[in-house]
Amino acid sequence: MESQLETVALFSLKLAYETEDQSPILRDDLVMGDYQRDVFELLVRRDDVATIKGKVAECVGLALEAIGGAGKPLGRELNRLSADFSAAQTLEQLDTPLIALKDYLKDIQ
C-alpha cells in the first residue's frame, strides 16, 4: 500500500508542478519529502487513516487544480475517484479506491 500511496502523490505532483522545459519530478525530489514511501509506511503502521487521506487529498487537490478543476471532464473523474478514496474508513477499505486513483492519474499523465 505504501508504494501505491507514494505513486499517487508522485503522479499528482507531476501534474501540478512538472513542465516541459525542466527535468521530471522524481521520487527523491524535495517536493516529495512529505509523501515518500517511508512516511506512508509509518502512517500505515500506526493505522492513521485520517492522515493518509489528508496527505492524498493535498496532492490530488493540486492535480485537480492543474487539470482545470472538477468542472472539466478529467477533473470530474479525478474528483469522483478522490471522493471514493476519502469515503474509506479503514486501511482495508482504502485499497480498491487507491488503485483506481493511481491508475487514473497514471493514465492522464
N, C-alpha and C positions, 0 to 999 in steps of 0.2 A: 504494500500500500504506500509506503514512504516514497518509493520511486515514482509511482503514479502521481502522487501529490506534487512532488518536485517537478515532474514533467508538465503538469497543468500550469504551475507557476511559471515555468520557463516559456512555454508556448504563449501564455498570456502576456508576459513581459516582452517577448519578441514582438508581438502585435503592437504593443503600446510604445516601445522605445526603439526598435530596430529600424534603421533607414538603409536605403540602398547604397549610400555613399560612405558607410562606415562598416567596420568589421562586425560580424554577427555576435549576438549575445550568447555566451556560453554558460554552463552550469557554475563555473568558478568565478564569474564576474561579480563585482561588488553589488550590483543591483539584485543579485540572487541571495545576498547574505542572509536575510531572514526567511528564505524559502528553500534552503538546501535540505537534502535528504536527512542529514543528521538532526536538524531542527524538527522535521516532521517525525522522525523516529522517536525522539524524546516525547513529543506530544502523543504519539500513538501509544507508547509505553505507559504514559500517565492516563490514558483513556480520556484525553482532553478534547472532546468532540467540538465544543464551543470555540476553542481557539483555532482548531484546524479549519472549521467552517469560516471563521473570521479571516484567516490568512488567505484562504482560497477566494473568498469574496473580494478582498482587496485587489488581488491580481486579476480576477475575472472582471471586476469593475473597470480597471484600467483598459483591459482588452475591449470591453464593451464600448467604452468611450472612443477608443481608437478606430473601431469599425463603424462608428456613426450612431451609436446608441440603440436602444431597444425598439425604436421605430423603423429601423431598416431591416430588411429580410434576414441578413446574417445575425444582426443583433437580437431579433425576436427569438430566434432559435437558441442563441447563446444564453439569453435571459431565461428562457424556459428550462434549459439544462441546468443552469445555475440555481434556479428555484427548486428543482428536483433534488439537487445536492444539498441545498440548505434545509430542506424538509426532513432530512435524515436525523434520527435521534441517537443512533448508536454507531460505533465503528463498523459493524457488520452491514448496517443499512447504507453506509457511505460507498461501499464497493461498486455497486451497479451504476449509480449516477456519476461516480468519479470516472469510471471507464468511459461512459458516454461523453462526458465533458472533455476528457483527454482526447478521445478520438475526434471529436468535432473541432477542437482547437488545432489539432494536427492537420485536419483536412482544410481549414481555412487559412493556413499559413501562406 
